[in-house]
Amino acid sequence: MAVYSTADISVNFAAITQQAITLQDIAELHKIELAANPYPWPVSAFTSSFSALYYNFKLTLEQQIVGYVFCKIVADQAELFNICVNPYFQGKGYGKQLLQQLINDLSAKKITELWLEVRASNHIAIGLYESFGFACADIRPNYYTNAQGAEDAHIMCLYLL
C-alpha cells in the first residue's frame, strides 16, 4: 500500500475510477478497514459479501484504493453495509463521492430505498448521511459493542424514487 500524507493529496475527482470489488481486493480492503475503523469488519465479513444480491465497488486513484462500498439489494430496497475511505484520503470529499455514486447507481437500478445502520457516536457519518437526505427511522438500543460496553445504532433511510 502506498503511503500518502494528506498534504500530498490534491482532490482530482476526474482521475478517480470506479471498479467492482473482487475477492483479490480483500487483503487491501481489510488493511484500510483496520486503519480507518475502531471496530473493523473481520475478513470473513468481506468474503461473505459476494453474491448476486451484493453491489460492491471501490474508487481508485492511480491504482490506490481511495474507498469502498458494500451494499446488499433485495427487491427494490438496498442496505448499505459498509462505506469506508482510506485514512490517507479522508477529509477530501471522497466519502461524499462514494455515497453519491452509490445513490446514483441504485437509482439507475430502480431501487426505491437505501437503509443503513450507524453508531450513535459516529457524528461525522451521521452528518454525511443527513446531508444527503437520510432520516433516522429508528434506534436500535445497545446494538454495537464499544469500550463502554454498548451503544445504540441509528437506523437511517433515504427514499430514492
For each residue, the residues with C-beta under 8 A, 3 or more apart:
1: 28 31 32 64
2: 64
3: 88
4: 8 9 64 88 89
5: 8 9 88
6: 9 88 89 90 91 92
7:
8: 4 5
9: 4 5 6 88 89 92
10:
11: 92 93
12: 15 16 61
13: 16 93 97
14:
15: 12 61 62
16: 12 13 59 60 61 66 94 97
17: 59 60 61
18: 57 58 59 101
19: 57 58 60
20: 56 57 58
21: 25 29 56 57 58 68 70
22: 25
23: 26 47 50
24:
25: 21 22 28 29 58 65 68
26: 23 29 30 43 46 47
27: 30 31
28: 1 25 31 32 65
29: 21 25 26 32 33 46 58 65 68 84
30: 26 27 33 34 40 41 43 46
31: 1 27 28 34 35
32: 1 28 29 35 36 65 67 68 84 86 87
33: 29 30 36 37 40 41 46 82 84
34: 30 31 37 40
35: 31 32 86 87
36: 32 33 40 84 85 86 87 90
37: 33 34 40 41 84
38:
39: 119 144 145 146
40: 30 33 34 36 37
41: 30 33 37 45 46 82
42: 45 46
43: 26 30 46 47
44: 47 48
45: 41 42 48 49 82
46: 26 29 30 33 41 42 43 49 70
47: 23 26 43 44 50
48: 44 45
49: 45 46 54 56 70 72 81 82
50: 23 47 54 56
51: 54
52:
53: 72 73 74
54: 49 50 51 70 71 72 73
55: 69 71 72 73 78 102 105 106 109
56: 20 21 49 50 68 69 70 71
57: 18 19 20 21 68 69 101 102 105
58: 18 19 20 21 25 29 65 66 67 68 69
59: 16 17 18 65 66 67 68 94 97 98 101
60: 16 17 19 63 64 65 66
61: 12 15 16 17 64 66 89
62: 15
63: 60
64: 1 2 4 60 61 86 88
65: 25 28 29 32 58 59 60 68 86
66: 16 58 59 60 61 85 86 89 94
67: 32 58 59 83 84 85 86 89 94 95 97 98
68: 21 25 29 32 56 57 58 59 65 82 83 84 98
69: 55 56 57 58 80 82 83 98 99 101 102
70: 21 46 49 54 56 80 81 82 83
71: 54 55 56 78 79 80 81 102 106 114
72: 49 53 54 55 78 79 81
73: 53 54 55 77 78 106 109 111
74: 53 77 78 79
75:
76: 110 111 112 113
77: 73 74 111 112 113 114 115
78: 55 71 72 73 74 106 111 113 114 115
79: 71 72 74 114 115 116
80: 69 70 71 83 102 114 115 116
81: 49 70 71 72
82: 33 41 45 49 68 69 70
83: 67 68 69 70 80 95 98 99 102
84: 29 32 33 36 37 67 68
85: 36 66 67 89 90 94 95 98
86: 32 35 36 64 65 66 67 89 90
87: 32 35 36 90
88: 3 4 5 6 9 64
89: 4 6 9 61 66 67 85 86 92 94
90: 6 36 85 86 87 94 95
91: 6
92: 6 9 11 89
93: 11 13 96 97
94: 16 59 66 67 85 89 90 97 98
95: 67 83 85 90 98 99 128
96: 93 99 100 128 131
97: 13 16 59 67 93 94 100 101
98: 59 67 68 69 83 85 94 95 101 102
99: 69 83 95 96 102 103 128 129 132
100: 96 97 103 104 132
101: 18 57 59 69 97 98 104 105
102: 55 57 69 71 80 83 98 99 105 106 114
103: 99 100 106 107 114 132 158 160
104: 100 101 107 108
105: 55 57 101 102 108 109
106: 55 71 73 78 102 103 109 111 114 160
107: 103 104 110 111 160 161
108: 104 105
109: 55 73 105 106
110: 76 107 161
111: 73 76 77 78 106 107 114 160 161
112: 76 77 159 160 161
113: 76 77 78 157 158 159 160
114: 71 77 78 79 80 102 103 106 111 134 157 158 160
115: 77 78 79 80 137 155 156 157
116: 79 80 129 134 155 156 157
117: 140 143 153 154 155 156
118: 122 125 126 129 153 154 156
119: 39 122 125 144 146 151 152 153 154
120: 126 139 151 152 153 154
121: 146 151
122: 118 119 125 126
123: 126 127
124: 127 128
125: 118 119 122 128 129
126: 118 120 122 123 129 130 154 156
127: 123 124 130 131
128: 95 96 99 124 125 131 132
129: 99 116 118 125 126 132 134 156 158
130: 126 127 133 134 135
131: 96 127 128
132: 99 100 103 128 129 158
133: 130 158 159
134: 114 116 129 130 156 157 158
135: 130 156 157 158
136: 139 154 155 156
137: 115 155 156 157
138: 154 155
139: 120 136 152 153 154 155
140: 117 143 152 153 155
141: 152
142: 149 150 151 152
143: 117 140 150 151 152 153
144: 39 119 150 151 152 153
145: 39 149 150
146: 39 119 121 149 150 151
147:
148: 151
149: 142 145 146
150: 142 143 144 145 146
151: 119 120 121 142 143 144 146 148
152: 119 120 139 140 141 142 143 144
153: 117 118 119 120 139 140 143 144
154: 117 118 119 120 126 136 138 139
155: 115 116 117 136 137 138 139 140
156: 115 116 117 118 126 129 134 135 136 137
157: 113 114 115 116 134 135 137
158: 103 113 114 129 132 133 134 135
159: 112 113 133
160: 103 106 107 111 112 113 114
161: 107 110 111 112
